[in-house]
Amino acid sequence: MKKYCETFRKLVLEFIEKPSKMSRTDRIKQATELFNVSRRTIYYWIENRKERGNLKDKKGTWSPRKINDAELLQYVQENPDKYLREMAVHFGVSEMTVQRRLVKMGITRKKKRNVIEKETLKKLKNI
């Protein structure tokens, strides 16, 4: 999502509220084309100004990580054959959480095909 500065938001809303013979919805449509901003974004700004009285961004919420990277790395090194679901159960989180942390750490969890089965199939084909 693209961020717009507060002065730009004020400029767009002032344009919409400027007295005109056009209806409000027509002014919003014109503003979307002129300023290259979606209608939904403009309505969002109008709602926020009504609720909070300003056009500043909402503060994001932060939550601590559920998995310690060092613990996860150690677990993966000690148990390289574990599946994501098994790791998720061990750490008490979802599989997606484990996968995201592993990707951020640069660890892939793709299992290699069984080499022995491939070689056996090749030998059987050659016979």
C-alpha positions as MATLAB code, in Angstrom:
seq = 'MKKYCETFRKLVLEFIEKPSKMSRTDRIKQATELFNVSRRTIYYWIENRKERGNLKDKKGTWSPRKINDAELLQYVQENPDKYLREMAVHFGVSEMTVQRRLVKMGITRKKKRNVIEKETLKKLKNI';
ca = [
       0.000    0.000    0.000;
       1.388    3.351   -1.038;
       1.847    5.961    1.694;
       0.820    9.551    1.095;
       2.056   12.475    3.172;
      -0.393   14.445    5.283;
      -0.074   17.610    3.170;
      -1.003   15.680    0.023;
      -4.049   14.230    1.767;
      -5.122   17.725    2.849;
      -4.671   18.992   -0.706;
      -6.897   16.244   -2.141;
      -9.629   16.768    0.457;
      -9.533   20.547    0.002;
      -9.987   20.007   -3.730;
     -13.036   17.835   -3.083;
     -14.584   20.266   -0.587;
     -13.965   23.359   -2.722;
     -17.337   24.935   -3.646;
     -18.367   23.765   -7.093;
     -21.438   23.111   -9.225;
     -20.423   19.454   -9.400;
     -21.748   16.907   -6.929;
     -19.454   15.543   -4.235;
     -19.175   12.142   -5.905;
     -18.253   13.814   -9.206;
     -15.559   15.843   -7.399;
     -14.196   12.657   -5.852;
     -14.148   10.984   -9.257;
     -12.355   14.002  -10.693;
      -9.852   13.952   -7.798;
      -9.078   10.272   -8.406;
      -8.135   11.040  -11.993;
      -6.297   14.276  -11.228;
      -4.270   13.052   -8.229;
      -4.047    9.374   -9.246;
      -5.539    8.153   -5.968;
      -8.240    5.490   -5.663;
     -11.759    6.398   -4.556;
     -11.489    3.943   -1.689;
      -8.399    5.774   -0.422;
     -10.165    9.132   -0.552;
     -13.196    7.782    1.326;
     -10.803    6.249    3.851;
      -9.188    9.662    4.425;
     -12.606   11.314    4.835;
     -13.655    8.661    7.384;
     -10.407    8.987    9.332;
     -10.721   12.763    9.517;
     -14.281   12.385   10.850;
     -13.255    9.824   13.475;
      -9.878   11.185   14.607;
      -9.991   14.806   13.522;
      -6.736   14.598   11.557;
      -5.200   12.897    8.555;
      -2.178   11.311   10.232;
      -1.375    7.637    9.766;
      -2.580    5.185   12.355;
       0.187    3.739   14.481;
       0.940    0.133   13.609;
       0.787   -2.566   16.211;
       3.878   -4.565   16.994;
       3.946   -8.014   18.462;
       7.019   -9.900   19.614;
       8.246  -12.894   17.649;
       6.866  -16.184   18.808;
       9.942  -18.142   17.780;
      13.484  -17.314   18.757;
      15.632  -17.584   15.631;
      18.545  -19.146   17.517;
      16.302  -21.839   19.014;
      14.735  -22.570   15.630;
      18.135  -22.832   13.947;
      19.392  -25.181   16.642;
      16.236  -27.314   16.358;
      16.592  -27.534   12.554;
      20.262  -28.521   12.847;
      19.463  -31.209   15.427;
      16.352  -32.456   13.557;
      16.896  -31.853    9.822;
      14.267  -34.435    8.820;
      11.354  -32.873   10.714;
       8.374  -31.533    8.771;
       7.004  -28.023    9.230;
       3.963  -29.345   11.093;
       6.213  -31.172   13.566;
       8.266  -28.030   14.153;
       5.083  -25.989   14.570;
       3.811  -28.383   17.244;
       7.181  -28.276   19.029;
       7.189  -24.445   19.160;
       3.422  -24.079   19.662;
       2.861  -21.964   16.522;
       1.364  -22.428   13.060;
       3.191  -24.052   10.170;
       3.118  -20.736    8.322;
       4.956  -19.022   11.194;
       7.720  -21.625   11.056;
       7.918  -21.357    7.274;
       8.189  -17.551    7.356;
      10.973  -17.635    9.930;
      12.882  -20.284    7.968;
      12.594  -18.262    4.751;
      13.850  -15.127    6.547;
      16.770  -17.171    7.851;
      17.514  -18.487    4.341;
      16.700  -22.114    5.137;
      14.682  -24.090    2.604;
      12.540  -26.950    3.743;
      12.191  -28.749    0.418;
      12.704  -32.454    0.847;
      14.943  -34.149   -1.688;
      13.504  -37.109   -3.496;
      14.732  -40.431   -2.332;
      17.880  -41.058   -4.347;
      17.792  -44.792   -3.682;
      14.319  -45.127   -5.219;
      15.432  -43.278   -8.356;
      18.495  -45.445   -8.791;
      16.430  -48.594   -8.260;
      13.913  -47.495  -10.905;
      16.723  -46.762  -13.381;
      18.222  -50.225  -12.815;
      14.847  -51.887  -13.313;
      14.316  -50.047  -16.590;
      17.703  -51.147  -17.874;
      17.016  -54.852  -17.192;
];
